[in-house]
Structures are given as structure tokens and as C-alpha cells.
């Protein structure tokens, strides 16, 4: 569904994951909606064992 990269947020000196939609899927509106829904649902969660979005 996407590619995930390990990066560093230099302002906070922490490791982060960056999830990027695959270029071959960007023209698929269903895929794009799923990607947005996942981001929205994940952003609503708050727990010490979950990553922040």
C-alpha cells in the first residue's frame, strides 16, 4: 500500500517513520481514500505504545 522510511525529526531529535503512498497507486481514488482514512483514524489514537501521526 505504501513505502515506509525511517527518518529523524531533527527539531526534536527523535526517530520517526514516514509513510508515502506508492506512485503507482496515486491515481486510484479508492486507494487514496483508504490512505486518508488510515491517517485520520491513527491520528485519533493516543497511547504510549502507539506511534503518533
C-alpha positions as CSV (number, residue, x, y, z in Angstrom):
1,X,0.0,0.0,0.0
2,X,2.9,2.4,0.8
3,X,6.6,2.7,1.4
4,X,7.8,3.4,4.9
5,X,11.0,5.1,5.7
6,X,13.0,5.6,8.9
7,X,13.9,9.3,9.4
8,X,15.0,11.7,12.1
9,X,13.0,14.7,13.2
10,X,15.9,17.0,13.8
11,X,14.0,19.6,15.8
12,X,13.0,17.0,18.4
13,X,16.0,14.7,17.9
14,X,13.8,11.6,17.5
15,X,13.4,8.8,15.0
16,X,10.2,8.9,13.0
17,X,8.6,6.7,10.3
18,X,7.4,8.4,7.1
19,X,4.7,6.6,5.1
20,X,4.5,7.6,1.5
21,X,1.8,6.4,-1.0
22,X,3.2,4.4,-3.8
23,X,3.3,6.4,-7.0
24,X,1.6,3.6,-9.0
25,X,-1.4,3.8,-6.7
26,X,-1.9,7.6,-6.5
27,X,-4.4,7.6,-9.4
28,X,-6.6,5.1,-7.7
29,X,-9.2,7.1,-5.8
30,X,-10.2,4.1,-3.6
31,X,-6.6,3.7,-2.5
32,X,-6.2,7.4,-1.8
33,X,-9.4,7.4,0.4
34,X,-8.1,4.4,2.3
35,X,-4.8,6.1,2.9
36,X,-6.5,9.2,4.2
37,X,-8.9,7.2,6.4
38,X,-5.9,5.4,7.9
39,X,-4.2,8.6,8.7
40,X,-7.3,10.1,10.3
41,X,-8.0,7.0,12.4
42,X,-4.4,6.7,13.5
43,X,-4.3,10.4,14.5
44,X,-7.3,10.0,16.8
45,X,-5.4,7.3,18.8
46,X,-3.3,8.2,21.8
47,X,-1.4,5.6,23.7
48,X,2.2,5.2,24.9
49,X,2.7,2.1,22.8
50,X,1.4,3.6,19.5
51,X,3.2,5.9,17.2
52,X,1.9,9.5,16.7
53,X,0.8,10.8,13.4
